[in-house]
Structure formats: structure tokens, C-alpha cells
Amino acid sequence: MEQGYSGKAYRWNREKYSSKRRFIDIWSFVLTFMFKIWRYNKNWSYPGGVTEAKQAARRKAQAIWVRNTFLDLGPTFIKVGQLFSTRADIFPSEYVEELSKLQDRVPAFSYEQVETILEQELGKKIPQLFQSFEPVPLAAASLGQVHKAILHSGESVVVKVQRPGLKRLFEIDLQILKGIARYFQSHPKWGQGRDWMGIYEECCRILWEEIDYLNEGRNADTFRRNFRSFNWVKVPRVYWRYATSRIITLEYVPGIKVSQYEALEAAGVDRKMIARYGAQAYLHQLLNNGFFHADPHPGNLAVSPDGALIFYDFGMMGRIKANVREGLMETLFGLAQKDGDRVVQSLINLGAIQPVEDMGPVRRSVQYMLDNFMDKPFEAQSVAAISEDLYEIAYNQPFRFPATFTFVMRAFSTLEGVGKGLDPEFNFMEVAQPYAMELMTNNSGLEGNSILNELSRQAVQVSNTALGLPRRLEDTLDKLERGDIRMRVRSLETERLLRRQSNIQMGMSYALIISGLTISATILLVNDFIWLAVVLGSIAAVISVTLIRLISRLDRFDHKY
């Protein structure tokens, strides 16, 4: 067990670990987390008074605690945490940042278990399948571990074996998580505007896909075909004779990890070129194929001795449909023109924003970002900065970034970090500029000038609006006559006065209760009913504190307005 983990770490890996014990562990985490959130909003829980810095520090500490607890709870929660790190519309930036650091650091399982699984899945013993098989794994992760082997034909391969009991663990955990999702969905505060059951179903789909190694093999084959004309990209070949839903055998393609800078220097690799290769390969996946690696962290990227970029691990892949790319083009035009209304409408069409009655705050947030963060040249922008700004806007707004969108943004940010590690002068947006310009030109609809095409499109839109205006006016008048149109007017001053009057009435009620309790306690004390008098006096004292806090809040409210 790694140093620094609690005594509960890896308890899920025990052979006789019960579903009841698992239920207690998971709900203990949920209830503790809810208590921490409740305490976060209480001013009295901050020694010396609440400040923005203290709240930020507590959010950071809570996020670290969640990440460490997810590691303790095992594979299901490690993967759920990694998925949650893409949901900046639900969690504050501190949680997104910490959950994105989740890595599969779990102990390897025994060689005897590997032998058993291989024989069960492939129907033969290891000596019949391989010329040699290394008992010590090259790497161990939450879902499985990798062993190096040599086939009887002499080819070097790596064999990825799924962790024993993983499906059973997933079944137990997902059943418990379903109950948790239902609880949050019906919660009066946390359930509003959140599709927790939808998030649960999305997590289930991704988790079951990732532990299906046949699906990973198909992904690897597709990815390899997409790069068959690129000699600077290498993708391991799948050996389908040695593949099942729990085992996958891949070509052994050794390389130096992109984060091992000294080793790359010693091998004579051009680090600047590798940084550009990484960006170009990812842009090709997104813009040309619509099929991309959703988890391109340094552990899944390496460099071959001849300077080619190697991709590993194809369990988590993303797809972008053609209509989504068209929607993204509309968003790009809106960004280029700094047109907040157009950006908002395109994001609604993409499903990234949930329409609400009052879209004013959302439009103002988007326009504020366009006016203040998009004033730099395209090549001077930072992907990490842009995604951070988007996440800040998304939190507590009706934004619902699809998983595909957030996977792309996270992958962009990761690749930018990898690129800057390889080359301090690397800029992802500079590499992306020609791709973006080509995409905007190709999608302009005609082969002529893209600006003229856009002007033509807008002219058609204006003419359609003008022709449809009489009909819309007639429909509006009909609705007015039928009484189908409702008008909602807000008066902030009236609302403030009503809220103040409500608080005053509540304060008067508290005062009457305190008076009644005080008189009753005095009468009881005079008649030697001391304990009853103390009880009533204590209740009166508690209500008095509440009354004082209400009066102070009224005073602060008056000063605020």
C-alpha cells in the first residue's frame, strides 16, 4: 500500500468484502461530504469570522479530501471522479482541479490470479499461449494491469488483464450510486436544475464501455486506421486471437514518456517537434475524424526511438458528430464577431445551455467574457485560460456542457501543459490557428469569400424574419385576445419592502414567544419549580439569540440597499 493512504485504502480489493460493508463505506462518505457542505455555509464555523480567503482554503481542503476518499473507495470512484472532473457546470473549480489529478494508483493483483483469468478467458494455460510471460506487471491500474509477453511466433506483446471481481464491484457500487443519485434528484436544494439521474446513466455507460476490452480493441483499430498515412504517429496493433472482454493483447511498442525530458534529450529527440506533433495529432482527430482520445495524459503518450509519437490506452474515446461540428462553427462565428446573442443561441442548439425563463444573466456573462477575455490575438490565447473562464461562467449557471465538450477542453489543456513542458515557448492556439481558419473556410457553405457568404446568410435571415413578422404579430394579438400571454414584472424595491415586513413580523412573533416563556419561567421560579423555570429560560435564551441575529440581518440589509 502506498504511503499516505488511510487504513481503509484498498479494502474493496478483499476477496470476502461484503456489499453491506460497501454500502456503509459509500454512504459514510456521502453523509460526511454533506456535513462538510452544510458547515461551509455557516459563518460561525470560521474562527475569527468568515472571509473569502478562508472559504477558498476550505473548498480546497474539501476537494483534496474528496480526491483521497475516491482513491480509498477504489476503481468505480476513481473513474467517477475522473468523469466528474469534466463537469465544471456542477462543481466549483477547486473540485474540478483536484479530481482531474486522479490517477490509477492501486496495488497489483497476484500472478496466480492472472493465470486463472487467462485460462478462463482463452481456454489454455499460459505456456500454451505464450513463449514467455513476465509475472511482474509493467503497470497496474484500477481496472487492470499489463504484463509483457512473447508469442510463440516471436512477436513481443503486452497483455492487459482485467482486475478480478471488477464487474461484481461495479454492480454493487452502481446500485448504491443509483440510490444516491435518486436522493440528490429529489433534494429540495441540490436537485433543482440538475439531472442527477442523467449523470448517473452517463457514468454507467462510460464505465461499462471502459471495462469491455473488445470495445477498447475496436477503438484502437479505428484510431490506427485514422493515422495510417502519418509516419510520425504509432498505434499498437491488436492481436484479436488473444482478446476477450476481460483480456486484450497489443503489440509491444516501447517508448519514452513525454514527461521524461532528460531521457528525451539523451535520445536526441527534438522536443519542440514532439510538442507540435501532439497538438497536430489531436487537431487531426477532432477536425478530420471526429474520433478522439479522451484521456491524453503523459502516461498515455510516449516517443519512439525514431521520434514518432506513440498513443496508448484506448478505453476512453470521444466522438463528435457532423451536426455538432456545424454547431461549433456557429459558435466560432459568434466568438469572432463578439456577438453574445449568437453564441448563446448556438450553445442552446448544441445542448450546452439549458433554456430558462430569464436568459439575461447568461447573455450578460457570455458578453462579459467576449468583451474582456477575447480581446487578445487568437495565437496569444491560452487554452487553459479560456477553459478556466468558461468553467467560471458555467458554475451556478444553466450551462450543461456535454461530456464530449468537456473532454475536448480538458484534453486541450492537458496537451498544452505537455507541450509547454517539452517546449517552454509552445503555444497550442498558434498551432491550431491554421486548422481553425481552414475549418471556417471549408464550412462557409460556398467556395467564394467567407465574409460574403456570411453576409449573404445574414441577409437571408433578415428577409425571412421580415416576411414572417406580420404572421408573428397576428399570433401575438390572438394570444392577447384569448388571455394566453402572461406578463411578469419584478419590482426590486417592492420585494425588498415585503421581505423586510416579513422579517419584522417574524421578529414580533419571536418577541411574543420570548415574553411568554420569560413570564412562565418567572412564575415557576417563584413557586419553586426551579428546573422547569431553567428549561423555559433556556428556550427563551435560544430564541433571543435567533431574534438578535434576525435584527442584525435586518440592519445589514438596510445598509446594503
NORKAKA-V72975 format. One record per residue. OMEGA is omega in whole degrees, 0 to 359 (none if undefined). Layout:
omega={OMEGA	OMEGA}
This chain:
omega={182	180	178	179	181	180	180	185	176	177	179	185	180	184	185	180	189	177	178	178	179	179	181	181	184	180	174	177	183	182	177	179	178	177	180	178	179	181	181	183	181	183	184	182	179	179	179	178	183	175	179	180	180	178	178	179	179	177	179	180	178	180	178	178	179	181	180	178	176	177	178	184	169	191	183	186	173	180	177	178	178	177	179	179	176	185	179	177	182	188	176	186	180	179	179	181	182	181	178	178	182	176	183	179	181	184	177	173	193	178	178	177	177	179	181	182	180	180	179	187	186	174	179	177	185	180	178	183	187	174	174	183	183	183	180	184	174	181	177	180	184	182	182	178	189	177	175	181	175	179	178	176	178	181	178	182	169	182	180	184	181	181	181	178	185	181	179	178	178	181	179	185	183	175	178	180	177	177	179	179	178	180	181	180	181	180	185	182	186	180	183	176	181	177	184	179	175	178	178	181	177	178	179	182	182	181	181	177	185	179	173	185	173	176	177	178	177	177	181	179	179	180	180	178	182	181	184	180	181	180	180	174	179	178	181	178	180	174	188	177	183	182	172	180	181	181	173	181	184	174	178	180	183	178	178	180	183	179	179	189	181	179	178	178	181	180	178	181	177	185	179	180	179	178	179	178	181	180	182	180	182	178	176	179	186	192	183	185	187	181	191	177	187	184	185	179	185	179	181	179	179	181	179	180	180	174	178	180	182	176	176	170	183	180	182	180	179	179	176	181	183	182	177	179	176	177	177	176	178	177	180	178	179	178	181	181	184	181	184	180	182	179	181	181	180	178	174	180	179	183	180	177	176	181	177	183	183	180	182	180	180	179	180	179	180	180	178	179	180	183	188	185	183	182	177	174	184	185	179	181	175	180	181	180	180	181	178	178	179	181	178	178	187	187	181	171	182	176	177	183	176	182	181	181	183	174	180	181	179	178	176	181	180	181	176	177	177	180	179	175	178	183	183	181	183	176	184	183	178	177	184	187	180	177	181	179	178	180	180	179	182	183	182	174	178	182	181	182	185	179	178	178	181	178	178	180	180	179	177	180	180	181	178	179	181	180	182	185	179	180	180	178	180	178	180	179	178	180	178	180	181	182	182	181	178	180	181	181	179	174	184	181	179	178	180	180	179	179	179	180	178	179	179	178	178	179	178	178	178	182	178	179	180	180	180	180	180	179	179	180	180	179	179	181	179	181	175	171	192	185	177	178	179	180	180	178	178	178	178	180	179	179	177	178	178	179	180	179	178	180	179	178	176	180	178	180	178	179	182	183	none}
